[in-house]
């Protein structure tokens, strides 16, 4: 059976201490505009435990890649606790379960599965390379949102560098 490589990554995720400060740094590098979601909540399972994760998230685009900045605001266990810097590489998928099954066949093991009303995610890692996380993301309209963000970033003139979306 051929083992085709997954598609190119759609997202690089970073865990940061201060979302606003990190966005300002990326803006100085010319990356923007940023869309910010405050108090995002995910319910799920992390390493066998039921968890409720809260975070602030910033999204921007560089070329065809989504840049995600995550500032965790909850104190409980999660894949974002005790993490800093580059966190994961992600693919947007049409159907989460089949994507996870394909990655499990390649030796990756789920460590975090969660969701909310608009999205479902699963982080996986290779047991022989702990700390290298791969994410699959399923969400209605997510591909269109990314395509819109890529076009918006390409044509961005520097105005309105941060847009906050109510969750």
MARTIKE-782462 format. One record per residue (C-alpha): x, y, z; residue in one letter. Coordinates in steps of 0.1 Angstrom, whole numbers, plus 5000, padded with zeros to 4 digits. Layout:
N
XYZA/...
//
This chain:
167
500050005000X/501550344990X/502250575020X/501550915005X/502751205026X/499951425042X/499251755025X/501452055033X/500952195068X/498252455071X/499352595105X/502252655128X/501352705164X/503252885192X/502552905229X/503253245243X/503053415277X/501553735266X/499453725234X/499354105229X/503054145233X/503753855209X/501353995183X/503254325185X/506454145178X/505053965148X/503554295135X/507154445137X/508154155114X/505454255089X/503053965097X/499454065100X/496654145102X/495853945133X/492453805143X/492153755181X/489753535199X/489553585237X/488553325262X/488253025238X/487152715256X/487852355247X/486552055265X/488351735260X/490751465271X/494451515278X/496551215286X/493551025299X/492051305319X/488951515312X/490051875309X/488552225303X/491052445286X/490752815282X/492953035260X/493353355240X/494253285204X/495753505176X/495753405140X/497653565111X/498953435078X/502353435061X/502253305025X/499953005026X/500552925063X/498453025093X/500353135123X/498653065156X/499653225189X/498153055220X/498153205255X/496652965279X/494453125307X/493452815326X/495552645353X/494552285347X/496452025327X/496652075290X/499152045262X/499852415265X/500952415301X/504652435307X/505152495270X/506752795253X/507652875217X/507052645187X/504252405198X/502752215168X/502352175131X/498752125119X/496652015091X/493052115084X/490951805077X/487451735065X/486851455089X/488751415122X/488351045129X/489650925096X/492651165097X/493551055132X/493250685121X/495650745092X/498150915115X/497850635140X/498750395113X/501950595108X/502850545144X/501550865160X/499550845192X/496851095203X/497751295235X/494951555234X/491451545219X/489051835224X/486452055208X/483752315211X/480752425191X/482852535161X/485852305160X/487351965170X/491151905173X/493451615181X/497151645189X/499351345182X/502951265189X/505551005180X/506350815213X/510050815203X/510051195197X/508051335227X/507351705224X/506951715187X/503251765183X/501051725151X/497551855151X/494551775130X/491752035130X/488151985118X/485752275116X/482952395094X/484152665071X/487752645084X/489252605050X/487352905037X/488453115067X/492053025060X/491753105023X/490153445032X/492953515057X/495653435032X/494153675006X/493653935033X/497253915044X/498453935008X/496654255003X/497054405038X/498154765038X/498954785075X/495654925086X/493654775115X/496454535125X/494454355152X/490754255150X/489154105181X/486253855175X/483853795203X/483653425212X/
//
